[in-house]
Amino acid sequence: TVFGYPEITRQPTETEMQKERDIKLRSQTPERSASYKGCIAREVELEAFGHIEVHHADIFSFWEQELTKHLEDLHLAETPETVGRAMILPMAPNLLPYRGLGLEAYDRGGPALVKAIYEAAHLQEDGTTKDEIHLEAGDALELPLHLSMPSFDKLMKENEAKMLEMAPEEKENLKEKLQKEKDFNKAIFMIMPWIWEGSPVDAEKRFRFCAREALRRASLHCQRVSKQVSAKRWKYREGTVAIPSIGGGIFGFEPKNSSLTLMEEAF
């Protein structure tokens, strides 16, 4: 017998030891839930400007249901209401995130998204190409939203395939609508700073600047959409911006304080 354990009278078999190890591992593994709560708070309501909502959700599927229904009926709709959408995502300065939302965007978009990001990084503001990529915190790369959402991209391609069977007038109409969806729905990759660069006070200032710049760029996108829609005499419904906790994960910013900063800058 083992001293202090009189019930043990023999060496456990390999099967018994494996079973014991499995039980210990299960007890140490936190339970994970794939469900989300959705909208958990409508923090600020400003009738003249819109509102700010807080969601517990997967940002990549935030618009998925709405966009799926919209694109499925796109070839039938005559004058659909236009929504300007901007999804803000964090990105590392070297464009090589090793985890987090930036990497998930790469995984979802695949080579097409990676290629588009590097091509955008090589462009200067005047449209000319630069030889080397040099990005700093506060810079942003603006790309069509469908490149980072496979389901959106699939429906866009299905609509493009429908054009082959259409009459010339219908084909031109659908082509214009598809181009509108690419122009009016954008993913904005925000270059984020690392928290350990400089003092904690400097880090908070840099994060606030990046949050303000990200929301400013998203707002400008929605304004451009509104002007284009007015010029075409289409119906404009709203501009919508989705921004996650861009300072978390690999960038190291504490969720509570960074989330408060995002709320303040959104307001």
N, C-alpha and C positions, 0 to 999 in steps of 0.2 A: 504494500500500500504506500501511497504518497503521504508524507508527513503533513498533517493538517487537513488532508482530503481523503478520509477513509473510504469514500464511495468509489474512488479511482483505484481499481485493482489490476489494470492492464494498460498497455500502450494503445492509444486510439488508432483506428485504421485511417488510411489516407482519405477515404470517403467521409468519415466522421470529422476529420480536421478541416476538410474543404467546406463542409456544411457549416461548421462553426465560424470559419472565416467569412463565408457569405452572409451569415446573420450579422456579424459585426460590421461589415461593409454597408449593409442595408441600413443599419441603425445610424451610421455616420453620414449617410447621404441625405441632404435636405430634400424634402418633397418639392417638386417643381410643378407649376400649373401653367398650361399653355393658354389659359383663358385670360382675357383682359377686361377691365371694368368699364372701358369706354370713357365718356365725358364725366369727369368727377367734379368739375367746378366751372361755372361761368363767372370768372373773377371780375371783369370790368365790362359794363354795358354803356357804350357811348353812341346814342342814336345817330348822330351826325357822321360818325366815323366807322361804326361797326362794333365788334366786341372781341374780347380775349377769352379763350376757353383753355382749360387744362384737361388733357386726355391721358388716360393710362392705356396706351395702345402701341401696336407695331406700326411705326411710321411708314414702312413700305406698303402696308395694306390699308393705310388711313383713307385713301380715296379709291381703293380698288373696286369696291362694289359700285360706287357711283360712276366711275370711269367705264367699267365693264358694260353697264346698262347703256350709258351714253354712246359708246362706240358701237355697240351692237345695233343700235337704232340710227346710227349716223347717216347711212345711205337713204333712210326714209324721211328724216327730218328736213323740213324746208328752211326754217329760220330758227335753229335751236338757240336757246339762251347761252351766252358765252360766260365762262368763268375763267378768270386768270388765276392760275395756280403756280405756287413756287414752293418747292420742298428744299429746305436747307439741310445740308449734311456736312459734318466736319471732315477735314482732310489734313493729313500730315504734310509739312512743308516739302518733303522730298517725294511726295505722291506715292509713298510705299508704306501704307498703314499695316502693322502686323496683327492687328485685331480691331474690333469695334465696328461702328457703322460704316466707316470708309471702306474697310475690307469687305463687309457684307455687300455693299453696293457693287464692288468689283466682282464678287462671286455671282451676284444676280445678273449684272450686265454683261459679264464675260469680256472677251477680247474687244468687242465693238466699243464698250464703254471705256476700257483702258486706253484704247487707241484715240478715242475722241477727247479724253481728258489730257493726254500728252500733246495732242495737236492744239488744243485750246491753250495749254500752258506755253506753247511756242509762239503764240500770237501776241503782238503788242496792241495797245489801245487803238492805234491808228490803222490796224489791220495788217501791218507788215510782220514778217517772221523774224524772230530773234534766234541766234545760234545756240545759246545756252538757256536753260530753265533756271530762273532765280525767283523763288516765291517767298514772300514774307507773311507773317501773321497779319491778317486783315485783307489780304488779296483773295479773290474769288474767281471761280471758273463756272460759267453758266452754260448748261447743256440741256438738250431736250429731255423731258422727264421720262419718256418711254424707254430711253437707253438704260435706265436703272430699275425699270419695272418690267420684267419679262411678260407678264400677262397683258400689260398695256401694249407692249411691242408686238406681241402675237396678234392682237386684235387690229392693230394698225396694218400689219401685213395681210391679214385676211380681207380688210377693206380694200387694200391695193389690188388684191387678186380679183375682187369683184368688178373692178374697173374694166377688166378684159372682156367681160360679157355685156358691157353697157353701151348704149348709144353715145355718140360723140358729146352731145350736150350734157347728158347725165354723168358721163365720165369726167368732163371738165368740172362739173359742179362738185362731185365727190373729191376730186383731186384738190380743189380749193379748200374744202372742209378739212381734209387730212393735213394739209399744210398749216391750216389755222390751229389744229390741235398740237402740232409740233412747235409752233411759234408761241402759243399761249400757255403751255404747260412746261415749266422748267424745273430742273434740279440745279441748285446753286451749291457748289462745293466750296466751303469756307476754309481757308488755310488758318489753322489754329496754333496758338503758342503752347509751349510746354510750361507747366506751372513752376518748374524748378529754375527757369530762366529769370535771374534777378531775385529781388526780395518778394515776400508775400504781398506787399502793397503794390509793387510794380506788376505782379502777376494778375491781381484783381483789376488793375487799370487796363492791362492788355486784353483781358477777357471781356471787359465791358466794351472796349473799343471794337472788338471782333463781333460781339453780339449786335451792337448798334450798326456796324457796317453791313452785317448779313441782312438785318431787317430793312436797312435802307435800300439795298440792292433788290430785295424781294419786292419792296414797295414800288420802286422805279419800274420793275417788270410789270406789275399790275397796272401802273399808270400808262405804260406803253400799250398794253392790251386794250385798255379803255379808249385810248385815242384812236387805235386802229379800228376798233369796233364802231366807234362813232363815225369815222370816215366812210366805212362800208354800210352804215345804217343798219347794222345788226343789233340784236338785243344784248345788252350787257347786264349780267345779274350781279356779280360780285367778284372781288379779288380775295383769294384765300392763301394764307401763308402757313405752312407747317414747319415748326422748328423743334427738334428734340433737345435733350440736355447735351448741347454740343461740347461742353467742357469736361464731361465725364470720361471714364475709361482710360485710355492710354495718355490723355492729356493731363490727368491728375487733379482736376478741380473738384472740390468738395460739392456733392450734389445739392445740398440744401442752400448754400450761399449762391452758387452759380445759377440755380433755378430762380432764386429771388432776383438776381441781376437780370435774367432774361425777361422776367415779368415787368420789371421797372423799365427796361429799354423798349419793350413792346408797347407799353403805355405811352 
